[in-house]
Amino acid sequence: MALLLLEALGALLILVFIVWWTMFSGRSKGELKSDAERDAPPEKPGDPL
């Protein structure tokens, strides 16, 4: 019984690691911008939202 629980815990840890890895190991500069965002002129730093 203990071996079964240990195996289930190991599988859970692997699952959590895979989810964590896919969530937080993205591109170093973020996601690629879409065509519309790339073609738009850059915003001025002082402009309000």
MIMARSE-478255 format. One record per residue: x, y, z of N, C-alpha, C, O in turn; residue number from 1; residue in three letters. Coordinates in Angstrom, 3 decimals, padded with zeros to 6 digits. Layout:
N
<drengu <X; Y; Z>; <X; Y; Z>; <X; Y; Z>; <X; Y; Z>; NUM; ALA>
...
end
This chain:
49
<drengu <000.828; -001.197; 000.000>; <000.000; 000.000; 000.000>; <000.872; 001.261; 000.000>; <000.576; 002.228; -000.702>; 1; MET>
<drengu <001.938; 001.239; 000.787>; <002.821; 002.396; 000.867>; <003.497; 002.646; -000.482>; <003.700; 003.796; -000.872>; 2; ALA>
<drengu <003.841; 001.586; -001.182>; <004.468; 001.733; -002.493>; <003.503; 002.368; -003.483>; <003.917; 003.163; -004.327>; 3; LEU>
<drengu <002.235; 002.030; -003.392>; <001.223; 002.620; -004.270>; <001.085; 004.121; -004.001>; <001.004; 004.915; -004.939>; 4; LEU>
<drengu <001.060; 004.506; -002.736>; <000.971; 005.921; -002.386>; <002.223; 006.682; -002.812>; <002.133; 007.827; -003.255>; 5; LEU>
<drengu <003.375; 006.059; -002.683>; <004.626; 006.678; -003.092>; <004.647; 006.901; -004.609>; <005.105; 007.940; -005.087>; 6; LEU>
<drengu <004.152; 005.924; -005.347>; <004.091; 006.048; -006.797>; <003.104; 007.154; -007.205>; <003.382; 007.921; -008.127>; 7; GLU>
<drengu <001.965; 007.236; -006.529>; <000.986; 008.282; -006.818>; <001.567; 009.665; -006.498>; <001.338; 010.619; -007.243>; 8; ALA>
<drengu <002.304; 009.776; -005.412>; <002.946; 011.036; -005.057>; <003.986; 011.434; -006.108>; <004.078; 012.603; -006.484>; 9; LEU>
<drengu <004.754; 010.471; -006.571>; <005.741; 010.742; -007.609>; <005.079; 011.230; -008.892>; <005.561; 012.174; -009.518>; 10; GLY>
<drengu <003.975; 010.593; -009.288>; <003.254; 011.007; -010.492>; <002.693; 012.416; -010.323>; <002.724; 013.211; -011.262>; 11; ALA>
<drengu <002.188; 012.727; -009.146>; <001.655; 014.061; -008.873>; <002.762; 015.113; -008.941>; <002.555; 016.197; -009.486>; 12; LEU>
<drengu <003.918; 014.803; -008.397>; <005.033; 015.741; -008.442>; <005.498; 015.980; -009.882>; <005.823; 017.107; -010.255>; 13; LEU>
<drengu <005.526; 014.927; -010.675>; <005.895; 015.086; -012.082>; <004.874; 015.951; -012.804>; <005.248; 016.812; -013.601>; 14; ILE>
<drengu <003.596; 015.737; -012.539>; <002.542; 016.542; -013.159>; <002.673; 018.006; -012.770>; <002.572; 018.882; -013.630>; 15; LEU>
<drengu <002.894; 018.285; -011.506>; <003.040; 019.667; -011.039>; <004.267; 020.309; -011.678>; <004.224; 021.480; -012.054>; 16; VAL>
<drengu <005.348; 019.564; -011.805>; <006.555; 020.091; -012.434>; <006.309; 020.419; -013.898>; <006.756; 021.464; -014.373>; 17; PHE>
<drengu <005.613; 019.559; -014.624>; <005.323; 019.812; -016.035>; <004.448; 021.049; -016.189>; <004.693; 021.870; -017.073>; 18; ILE>
<drengu <003.433; 021.195; -015.345>; <002.565; 022.373; -015.413>; <003.357; 023.629; -015.090>; <003.220; 024.640; -015.779>; 19; VAL>
<drengu <004.178; 023.580; -014.058>; <005.000; 024.734; -013.684>; <005.953; 025.100; -014.822>; <006.118; 026.277; -015.144>; 20; TRP>
<drengu <006.570; 024.105; -015.420>; <007.537; 024.340; -016.487>; <006.864; 025.009; -017.681>; <007.422; 025.940; -018.261>; 21; TRP>
<drengu <005.670; 024.543; -018.053>; <005.000; 025.113; -019.216>; <004.454; 026.515; -018.930>; <004.326; 027.319; -019.854>; 22; THR>
<drengu <004.137; 026.819; -017.696>; <003.604; 028.144; -017.373>; <004.695; 029.198; -017.288>; <004.496; 030.324; -017.744>; 23; MET>
<drengu <005.837; 028.861; -016.716>; <006.827; 029.875; -016.386>; <008.106; 029.821; -017.204>; <009.040; 030.567; -016.911>; 24; PHE>
<drengu <008.184; 028.982; -018.202>; <009.407; 028.947; -019.008>; <009.104; 029.419; -020.422>; <009.355; 028.705; -021.392>; 25; SER>
<drengu <008.564; 030.622; -020.532>; <008.216; 031.168; -021.835>; <009.414; 031.782; -022.520>; <010.561; 031.500; -022.172>; 26; GLY>
<drengu <009.141; 032.611; -023.482>; <010.203; 033.303; -024.204>; <010.877; 034.310; -023.284>; <010.261; 034.828; -022.353>; 27; ARG>
<drengu <012.139; 034.579; -023.555>; <012.871; 035.500; -022.682>; <012.355; 036.932; -022.803>; <012.457; 037.702; -021.848>; 28; SER>
<drengu <011.802; 037.302; -023.958>; <011.264; 038.652; -024.136>; <009.748; 038.628; -024.239>; <009.173; 039.562; -024.797>; 29; LYS>
<drengu <009.093; 037.629; -023.739>; <007.643; 037.558; -023.785>; <007.139; 036.946; -025.083>; <007.911; 036.419; -025.884>; 30; GLY>
<drengu <005.852; 037.025; -025.267>; <005.234; 036.470; -026.458>; <005.523; 037.340; -027.673>; <005.779; 038.538; -027.552>; 31; GLU>
<drengu <005.476; 036.722; -028.837>; <005.642; 037.481; -030.068>; <004.441; 038.384; -030.271>; <003.317; 038.007; -029.938>; 32; LEU>
<drengu <004.666; 039.571; -030.813>; <003.573; 040.511; -031.034>; <002.817; 040.121; -032.303>; <003.395; 039.560; -033.234>; 33; LYS>
<drengu <001.528; 040.425; -032.327>; <000.732; 040.150; -033.510>; <001.053; 041.176; -034.588>; <001.743; 042.160; -034.320>; 34; SER>
<drengu <000.560; 040.956; -035.806>; <000.832; 041.874; -036.914>; <000.318; 043.280; -036.624>; <000.992; 044.259; -036.944>; 35; ASP>
<drengu <-000.865; 043.396; -036.024>; <-001.448; 044.711; -035.743>; <-000.603; 045.472; -034.720>; <-000.395; 046.677; -034.862>; 36; ALA>
<drengu <-000.120; 044.782; -033.700>; <000.699; 045.442; -032.688>; <002.056; 045.839; -033.260>; <002.614; 046.866; -032.872>; 37; GLU>
<drengu <002.591; 045.038; -034.175>; <003.883; 045.323; -034.762>; <003.821; 046.539; -035.683>; <004.767; 047.324; -035.738>; 38; ARG>
<drengu <002.702; 046.700; -036.410>; <002.562; 047.804; -037.364>; <002.173; 049.122; -036.700>; <002.370; 050.183; -037.293>; 39; ASP>
<drengu <001.629; 049.085; -035.496>; <001.189; 050.299; -034.805>; <002.404; 051.099; -034.351>; <003.431; 050.521; -033.997>; 40; ALA>
<drengu <002.293; 052.431; -034.359>; <003.425; 053.245; -033.884>; <003.600; 053.059; -032.377>; <002.630; 052.799; -031.666>; 41; PRO>
<drengu <004.811; 053.190; -031.899>; <005.038; 053.006; -030.447>; <004.356; 054.114; -029.656>; <004.258; 055.256; -030.106>; 42; PRO>
<drengu <003.888; 053.750; -028.466>; <003.208; 054.729; -027.608>; <004.244; 055.609; -026.929>; <005.362; 055.176; -026.651>; 43; GLU>
<drengu <003.854; 056.855; -026.666>; <004.730; 057.771; -025.937>; <004.643; 057.433; -024.462>; <003.568; 057.082; -023.976>; 44; LYS>
<drengu <005.757; 057.532; -023.733>; <005.748; 057.173; -022.315>; <004.815; 058.025; -021.463>; <004.334; 057.553; -020.433>; 45; PRO>
<drengu <004.545; 059.268; -021.862>; <003.705; 060.159; -021.054>; <002.231; 060.066; -021.366>; <001.425; 060.697; -020.683>; 46; GLY>
<drengu <001.844; 059.295; -022.384>; <000.428; 059.210; -022.752>; <-000.383; 058.444; -021.716>; <000.049; 057.378; -021.279>; 47; ASP>
<drengu <-001.548; 058.952; -021.305>; <-002.398; 058.190; -020.379>; <-003.070; 057.030; -021.112>; <-003.178; 057.023; -022.338>; 48; PRO>
<drengu <-003.509; 056.073; -020.340>; <-004.174; 054.919; -020.944>; <-005.522; 055.354; -021.387>; <-006.282; 054.552; -021.930>; 49; LEU>
end
